[in-house]
Amino acid sequence: MNLCIDQGNSRTKVALFKDGVIVKNLLYRSFTSVDVERLFSLYPIKNSIVSSVANIEPAVVNALHRLSKHFILFDHLTPLPIANRYQTPETLGHDRIASAVGASYLSPNTNLLIVDAGSAITYDFVSAEQGFLGGNIAPGMKMRLTALNQMTKKLPLVEVEENAFRPLFGKNTREAIAVGVVRGIVFEVKGYMRSLKDQKTLFTTYITGGHAPYILDAMKRQEVIGEPHLVLIGLNRILEYNTNN
């Protein structure tokens, strides 16, 4: 089995892969070397990879390195199965390039728009011929809700309900904030898709990240593919690429 670890800003996602398929996925608020030891004691793990947008505990790295036959601490120097055309690869989020690799694995030889709706929202483009070309970063859903509360005198802090996108216009202030934020993001996604279509570009859109369900529901999954494990799928592909070459 392969152990793939994606440490985000607020939680750590873990998946076990066998023959390219996820057989177990776990979610941690705090991931430690104790968790690493437990996973290796429960499953026949051979290789591992860890990606982090924050500082990962040295004890975790040491445990993975000690217990794995092949271990990768993913960074901008790690060889990739796709070309990376980003001008500053050392500043590119590991989750962004892993998502690009994951989408390229699921939809090979295809132009790709990848939307990752997490703490921030990233919009990345992968060319079927040239590889990862770049993308944009925008405030995430919670960031927008928090900013409306903290940067105004009277607007409340709102938690988005699952049906927030259903009305076109809110009928009270709390609803207006929820609808405004969710629909604003949906229109943002549709705007990128429209711009690519205007350029006569044929492409496939993947949406991932913790807030992806809101976008998918609002778009009624039209012309988009929801894949919650896109980063982990990409990490597994990177791990396989490096251990098989």
C-alpha positions as CSV (number, residue, x, y, z in Angstrom):
1,M,0.0,0.0,0.0
2,N,0.9,3.6,-0.5
3,L,0.3,6.2,2.3
4,C,-0.5,9.7,1.1
5,I,-0.7,12.6,3.5
6,D,-2.1,16.1,2.7
7,Q,-1.6,18.5,5.5
8,G,-3.7,21.6,5.0
9,N,-4.2,24.8,7.0
10,S,-6.8,23.4,9.4
11,R,-6.8,19.6,9.0
12,T,-4.8,16.7,7.6
13,K,-6.2,14.3,5.0
14,V,-4.8,10.8,4.8
15,A,-5.4,8.1,2.2
16,L,-4.2,4.5,1.7
17,F,-3.9,3.4,-2.0
18,K,-3.6,0.0,-3.4
19,D,-3.1,-0.4,-7.2
20,G,-4.0,3.2,-7.7
21,V,-7.3,3.0,-5.8
22,I,-8.1,4.6,-2.4
23,V,-9.0,1.8,0.0
24,K,-9.0,3.9,3.2
25,N,-9.3,7.6,3.9
26,L,-9.0,9.4,7.2
27,L,-9.3,12.9,8.5
28,Y,-7.2,14.4,11.4
29,R,-7.4,17.7,13.2
30,S,-3.9,17.0,14.4
31,F,-1.6,14.4,12.8
32,T,1.4,13.2,14.8
33,S,4.1,10.6,14.7
34,V,1.9,8.4,17.0
35,D,-0.7,8.4,14.1
36,V,2.1,7.4,11.7
37,E,3.1,4.5,13.9
38,R,-0.5,3.3,14.3
39,L,-1.1,3.4,10.5
40,F,2.0,1.3,9.8
41,S,1.0,-1.2,12.5
42,L,-2.5,-1.6,11.0
43,Y,-1.8,-1.7,7.3
44,P,0.9,-3.2,5.0
45,I,2.2,0.2,4.0
46,K,5.3,0.2,1.7
47,N,5.8,3.7,0.4
48,S,4.7,7.1,1.6
49,I,4.5,10.8,0.6
50,V,3.6,13.8,2.6
51,S,2.7,17.3,1.4
52,S,2.1,20.3,3.7
53,V,1.1,23.9,3.2
54,A,2.4,24.6,6.7
55,N,5.4,23.4,8.8
56,I,5.2,19.6,9.3
57,E,6.5,18.2,12.6
58,P,10.0,16.7,12.2
59,A,8.8,13.7,14.3
60,V,6.3,12.9,11.6
61,V,8.9,13.1,8.9
62,N,11.3,11.0,10.8
63,A,8.7,8.3,11.5
64,L,7.7,8.1,7.8
65,H,11.3,8.0,6.7
66,R,12.1,5.2,9.1
67,L,9.1,3.0,8.4
68,S,8.8,3.4,4.6
69,K,10.7,1.6,1.9
70,H,10.4,4.8,-0.2
71,F,9.5,8.1,1.4
72,I,9.0,11.5,-0.3
73,L,8.7,14.8,1.5
74,F,7.0,16.6,-1.4
75,D,8.5,20.0,-2.4
76,H,9.3,21.9,-5.6
77,L,12.3,19.8,-6.4
78,T,10.3,16.5,-6.5
79,P,10.2,15.1,-10.0
80,L,6.7,15.3,-11.5
81,P,4.8,13.3,-14.2
82,I,3.7,16.6,-15.8
83,A,5.7,19.7,-16.8
84,N,5.5,22.6,-14.4
85,R,5.7,26.0,-16.3
86,Y,5.2,28.1,-13.2
87,Q,7.8,30.9,-13.0
88,T,8.4,30.5,-9.3
89,P,7.9,26.8,-8.5
90,E,9.3,27.2,-5.0
91,T,6.3,29.4,-4.1
92,L,3.7,27.2,-5.7
93,G,1.4,25.6,-3.2
94,H,2.1,21.8,-3.0
95,D,-1.7,21.2,-3.0
96,R,-2.1,23.1,-6.2
97,I,0.5,21.1,-8.3
98,A,-0.7,17.9,-6.7
99,S,-4.3,18.6,-7.8
100,A,-3.0,19.3,-11.3
101,V,-1.2,16.0,-11.3
102,G,-4.3,14.2,-10.0
103,A,-6.6,15.8,-12.6
104,S,-4.1,15.0,-15.4
105,Y,-4.0,11.3,-14.2
106,L,-7.9,11.1,-14.2
107,S,-8.3,13.0,-17.5
108,P,-5.1,12.4,-19.5
109,N,-4.3,14.4,-22.7
110,T,-7.0,17.0,-21.7
111,N,-6.9,20.7,-21.0
112,L,-8.0,21.2,-17.4
113,L,-9.4,23.9,-15.2
114,I,-9.0,23.0,-11.5
115,V,-10.9,24.8,-8.8
116,D,-9.8,24.1,-5.2
117,A,-12.2,25.6,-2.8
118,G,-10.5,25.5,0.6
119,S,-9.2,28.2,3.0
120,A,-8.4,30.1,-0.2
121,I,-9.8,29.3,-3.7
122,T,-7.3,28.5,-6.4
123,Y,-8.0,28.4,-10.1
124,D,-5.3,26.5,-12.1
125,F,-5.0,25.6,-15.7
126,V,-3.2,22.6,-17.1
127,S,-2.5,22.4,-20.8
128,A,-2.8,19.0,-22.5
129,E,0.4,19.7,-24.4
130,Q,2.4,22.1,-22.1
131,G,1.5,20.9,-18.6
132,F,0.8,23.2,-15.6
133,L,0.7,26.8,-16.9
134,G,-0.3,28.7,-13.7
135,G,-3.4,30.0,-12.0
136,N,-5.0,32.5,-9.6
137,I,-5.6,32.7,-5.9
138,A,-8.8,34.3,-4.4
139,P,-10.3,34.5,-0.9
140,G,-12.1,31.4,0.3
141,M,-15.6,31.1,1.5
142,K,-14.9,31.5,5.3
143,M,-12.4,34.2,4.5
144,R,-15.1,36.2,2.7
145,L,-17.6,35.7,5.5
146,T,-15.1,36.7,8.1
147,A,-14.0,39.8,6.2
148,L,-17.6,41.0,5.9
149,N,-18.0,40.7,9.6
150,Q,-14.6,42.1,10.7
151,M,-14.3,44.9,8.2
152,T,-17.8,46.4,8.7
153,K,-19.5,47.9,11.7
154,K,-22.8,46.0,11.7
155,L,-22.7,42.9,9.5
156,P,-22.9,39.7,11.5
157,L,-20.6,36.6,11.1
158,V,-22.6,34.1,9.1
159,E,-22.1,30.4,8.7
160,V,-23.2,29.2,5.2
161,E,-26.2,26.8,5.2
162,E,-26.3,24.1,2.6
163,N,-29.3,25.7,0.9
164,A,-27.7,29.2,0.8
165,F,-27.5,29.3,-3.0
166,R,-31.1,28.5,-3.6
167,P,-32.6,32.0,-3.5
168,L,-31.3,34.5,-6.0
169,F,-31.5,37.4,-3.5
170,G,-31.5,37.2,0.3
171,K,-34.6,38.3,2.1
172,N,-32.8,39.3,5.3
173,T,-29.2,40.4,6.2
174,R,-27.9,37.0,7.2
175,E,-29.3,35.3,4.1
176,A,-28.0,38.2,1.9
177,I,-24.5,37.5,3.2
178,A,-24.7,33.7,2.7
179,V,-26.2,33.9,-0.7
180,G,-23.9,36.7,-1.8
181,V,-20.8,34.8,-0.8
182,V,-21.8,31.5,-2.3
183,R,-23.3,32.9,-5.5
184,G,-20.3,35.2,-5.9
185,I,-18.0,32.2,-5.9
186,V,-20.2,30.3,-8.3
187,F,-20.3,33.2,-10.7
188,E,-16.5,33.4,-10.3
189,V,-16.1,29.8,-11.4
190,K,-18.5,30.2,-14.3
191,G,-16.6,33.3,-15.3
192,Y,-13.3,31.4,-15.7
193,M,-15.2,28.7,-17.6
194,R,-16.8,31.3,-19.9
195,S,-13.4,33.0,-20.5
196,L,-11.8,29.7,-21.6
197,K,-14.8,28.9,-23.9
198,D,-14.5,32.4,-25.4
199,Q,-10.9,31.5,-26.3
200,K,-12.3,28.4,-28.1
201,T,-10.5,26.1,-25.6
202,L,-11.8,22.7,-25.0
203,F,-11.3,21.7,-21.4
204,T,-12.6,19.7,-18.4
205,T,-13.3,21.4,-15.0
206,Y,-12.5,19.7,-11.7
207,I,-13.7,21.1,-8.4
208,T,-12.2,19.9,-5.1
209,G,-11.7,21.2,-1.6
210,G,-13.7,21.5,1.6
211,H,-16.3,23.9,0.2
212,A,-16.6,22.2,-3.2
213,P,-20.1,20.7,-2.3
214,Y,-21.6,24.3,-2.2
215,I,-20.2,25.0,-5.6
216,L,-21.2,21.7,-7.1
217,D,-24.8,21.9,-5.7
218,A,-25.2,25.5,-6.9
219,M,-24.0,24.5,-10.4
220,K,-26.1,21.3,-10.4
221,R,-22.8,19.6,-11.4
222,Q,-23.3,20.9,-14.9
223,E,-20.1,20.7,-17.0
224,V,-17.9,20.1,-13.9
225,I,-16.5,17.0,-12.1
226,G,-16.4,16.9,-8.3
227,E,-13.4,15.0,-6.9
228,P,-12.9,15.4,-3.1
229,H,-9.6,13.4,-3.1
230,L,-7.9,15.2,-6.0
231,V,-4.8,16.2,-4.1
232,L,-4.4,12.8,-2.6
233,I,-4.8,11.1,-6.0
234,G,-2.1,13.5,-7.3
235,L,0.2,12.7,-4.4
236,N,-0.2,9.0,-5.1
237,R,0.6,9.5,-8.8
238,I,3.7,11.5,-7.9
239,L,4.8,8.7,-5.4
240,E,4.2,6.0,-8.1
241,Y,6.1,8.1,-10.7
242,N,9.2,8.4,-8.4
243,T,9.2,4.8,-7.1
244,N,8.8,3.3,-10.5
245,N,11.5,5.4,-12.3
